[in-house]
């Protein structure tokens, strides 16, 4: 009657990293409020999403997979995004780990 089922992870746990993982993104603000998030790293990134926290609205266009040198475009609109808005970028490098990075405007 007291049977428990133990679920296994669908994929093996990622290997621990020895060094800090450098953020692979470069933010191009030259056409603000339209930003470009450029993959400045050496690896393709998958599952890329951009979300906003604060009083502004966000429009994103770009692929969910971003190869080195490619970019995701994000447009911010709101009354005062520099004071109350933070972008959050989420991605997965090839090893399958999940990363989040906050960008203050």
C-alpha positions in Angstrom: 0.0 0.0 0.0 2.9 2.3 0.7 4.6 2.2 -2.7 6.5 5.1 -4.0 7.7 5.6 -7.5 11.0 7.3 -8.1 11.2 9.3 -11.3 14.5 9.5 -13.1 15.7 12.6 -14.9 15.1 12.3 -18.7 18.7 13.3 -19.4 21.9 12.9 -17.5 23.0 15.6 -15.1 25.4 18.1 -16.7 29.0 17.9 -15.7 30.2 20.5 -13.2 32.1 23.4 -14.6 35.5 24.3 -13.3 35.4 27.9 -14.2 32.8 30.6 -14.3 30.7 30.7 -17.5 31.2 33.9 -19.4 28.0 35.6 -20.5 28.0 35.2 -24.3 25.8 38.2 -25.0 26.7 41.7 -26.2 24.0 44.4 -26.0 23.9 46.8 -28.9 22.0 49.9 -27.7 22.9 52.2 -30.7 19.3 52.3 -31.8 17.6 52.4 -28.4 14.7 51.7 -27.5 15.4 49.0 -30.1 18.1 46.7 -28.8 20.1 43.9 -30.4 21.3 41.0 -28.2 24.3 39.6 -30.1 25.7 36.1 -29.4 29.3 37.1 -29.0 30.3 33.6 -27.7 31.7 30.6 -29.6 28.7 28.3 -29.1 25.2 28.2 -30.5 22.6 29.0 -27.9 19.1 27.4 -27.9 15.8 28.0 -26.1 16.6 31.8 -26.1 13.8 33.9 -24.6 13.7 37.5 -23.6 11.2 38.8 -21.0 10.6 42.1 -19.2 10.2 43.0 -15.6 8.9 46.5 -14.8 6.5 49.1 -16.3 7.5 48.8 -19.9 6.3 46.5 -22.7 8.5 44.3 -24.8 8.4 43.1 -28.4 10.9 40.5 -29.4 11.8 39.1 -32.9 14.3 36.5 -33.4 15.0 32.8 -33.5 14.9 30.7 -30.4 18.3 29.3 -31.5 21.1 31.9 -32.0 24.4 31.0 -33.6 27.6 33.0 -32.9 27.4 36.4 -34.5 23.6 36.3 -34.8 21.2 38.5 -32.8 17.8 38.7 -31.2 16.0 42.1 -31.5 14.0 43.5 -28.7 12.0 46.8 -28.6 11.0 48.4 -25.4 8.1 50.8 -25.0 7.0 52.5 -21.8 6.9 55.9 -20.0 10.4 55.6 -18.3 12.1 52.3 -19.1 15.5 53.5 -17.8 14.1 53.8 -14.3 11.8 50.8 -13.9 12.6 48.1 -16.5 14.9 45.1 -16.5 15.2 42.6 -19.4 15.8 38.9 -18.5 17.5 36.7 -21.1 17.2 33.0 -20.8 19.2 30.4 -22.9 20.8 27.0 -23.0 24.3 26.3 -24.2 25.1 22.9 -25.9 25.7 21.3 -22.5 22.0 21.8 -21.6 22.4 24.0 -18.5 19.9 26.9 -18.1 21.2 30.4 -17.8 19.5 33.7 -16.9 21.0 37.2 -17.3 19.4 40.5 -16.3 20.0 43.7 -18.3 19.2 47.1 -16.8 18.2 49.7 -19.3 
